[in-house]
Amino acid sequence: MINQEEKNCGVKPIVLIICNYYLPGYKAGGGLRTIVHMVERFANEFDFRIVTFNHDGDGIPFSSVKTNDWNEVEKAQVYYLSKDAVKFSKLRELIVQVNPQLIYVNSVFSVLTILLLTLRKFKLIGETPMILAPEGELSDGALQLKASRKKTFVSFAKSVGLYKNLIWKVTGELEENETKRFKGSGGKIFIAPNMPSRNIFKEYRQDLKPAKNTGAAKMIFLSRYMRKKNFKWLAENLYAVAGDLEIDVFGPLEDEPYWEETQNVINNLPANIKVEYKGFITHEKAIETLFKYHFFVLPTLGENFGHVFIEALAAGCPLITSDRTPWVNLESKQIGWDLPLENPQKWSEIINFCVNLDNANYRELSANARSFACRWLTNPEIEESTLKVLQYGLLKSYQKQSKSQWENNL
């Protein structure tokens, strides 16, 4: 809620976003895309400043940006930190310099988030309201990874109240429950889907989707390759699939030992099942790549949102995924299946069903997927829900400013 004085002066409130990755990066997953789309949609209302690492998910520094300096990147000002600049003093210096009305972070366990919340705990950066988007890090599947280290840290964080009195932005009821279990006292939780692009694949043509032959199917796995995505489990449960099945894997290999374990499974699959790693692709090429496949498959241990789901649907790819995402009741909507990981036989049945589907019935499913995506992307509540969170944070900021001014005048 922008106050009247600022409106009259044409001054936009400053929102400081602190995140691990930003453009020109593209390997770090949906959290990065959410920030990009939020800036795209709301740049006319907010002055976005972003502090982030000077590299993508692979750790290689960008050559196209000024490190440890401000850069104009599309509709935001972005400060790229070198590894040696990731410290309390530098982060505090930047926050004081920017003097934001609101701070937004999109990770619970990021080093930058922990530095920020520690500065806040010791009252070294004032009382600027903060929005924290967990981005799936509090799901059971995510907490199982490096579980001992996370359990120790969570216990410590709760004991000192590191996450108290924050504004939480979650993507659905599942993540809301996970956050309630974690967050400690105080604060407020808002449900707002992650911000997608306004339009995905305007030039889509249903007649150009690849034909679907009975007894054969092409599926795509497009995601960061890591244990949380659970692809090895899927490969281990493909032996009962009849017909010709191809699954192409796209995405950065963030966990190469896990990929090596998966390859051992792939090498022992029957001849009718082919699984191949195709490398990683830029976000700009993702949608046209998805379009070339019949189905999108992701047996994830948990997702808070997953931009790739709506992108796959927009490319006419029905989904085959676990029931641990916000994308549920897919079969009743005739756009795919959300299946329990506890029932691998059901996965085999559905994949066999997909392989045996004829072209006419497949095209109906594919068209349903595309239509659903178009309706979902144009739903005004998607934008309004995120705007509501930002406005609530600004309202808290103005209330604190008014209180401070009142106290100074006493």
C-alpha positions, 0 to 999 in steps of 0.5 A: 500500500503506497502512501499518498505522499509518495504517490504524489511525488512519484516515488516508488517504494523500494523493495530489496530482494536478497536471493542466491541467483538472478539473471543472467543465470538460468540453471538454478530453478524456479526460485529465480524465475519467480523473482524475474516474473515478479519484477516484470509484473510489478516494476511500475509500482515498486523500485526493485533492488536485488542482491545476489551471487555473481554466478549461476548454480554451477558456481562459475562467475558471470562474465557479463556483469560488474561484480561487487557493483550495481548493474541495471538488469532489465527493470531492476538494479542488481548487485552481484556479490563475489564469494569473498564479499558474502559477509555480515559487514557487506550485507549490512552496508548494502541494506543501509545504502538501499534503505528499503521499505521492504525486504524479500528473501526466497530461501530458508537456509541460504547463507544470505538469508541466515546472515540477514536474519542474524543482522536483524536479530541483533538489530543491526539493520533496523526493523524493516519488514521481511517477507520469506518465501520458503520455495519448498525447502521445508517439505519433508522431501527437502528436509530429508536431504542433509537431514542431520545438519538441517535438524541441528540448525533448525533446533538452534534457529528456533531456540534463538528466534531467528525466524520470528515475526516474519511475513511468510509467502507460501504457495498452497496449503501443503507449504502453509502447514510445513511453514506453521510447523517450522516458523515459531511464534509471531508473523503472518502467512500468506498463500500466493502461487509463485509468479509465472510469466503472463504468457507462455508460448503464444505461437502454440499450435495443437496440430504441430504436436508430435503424433502419438502412436499406439504402443509408443510414447516420448516423455521428458524430465526437465529439472535440476538433477538431484535426489529430491527429484527422485528420477532414479526411483522412477527408473527402478520402477519401469521394468513392468512397462510394455511398448516403446518408451523414451524418456529424455532427461534435461537439466543441470547435473547438480548431484553427479554421484546420484546420476551415476547411480541412476545410470546403473539402473538405466543400463539394466532396463529392457530394450524397449525402454530408453532413457538418455541424458540430453544436457541442460537448456536455457529457460528460453528453449525450455518451452519449445523443447517440452512441445516436442514430447508427449508427456512430462514426468517428474516423480519429485519428493516435494515441490512448493510450486514448480514453474516447469509444471505450468510450462509443460501444460502450456506446451500441451504435455499432460503431467505425470508427477507425485502427489507432493506438489500443489498440482493435484487432482490432475486426472479429474481435470483430464490434464495428467496424474498426481500419484503416490510414491508409496504405490509404484505399481500405480505409476507402472499402470499409468505409464503403460496407459500413456504408452498405449494411448492412441493419437486421437485420445492423446490429442484430447488430453494434450489440448486439455493441458494447453487450455488449462494452462491458458486459463490459469495464467490469465487468472487475476488472483495469481497477480493479486495474491502476490501484490497483497503480500507486498502491500501488507509488508509495506503497510507494516513498514509505514506503520513502523515509520509513523511510530518512530516519527511519533516517538522522535517528536515526544 
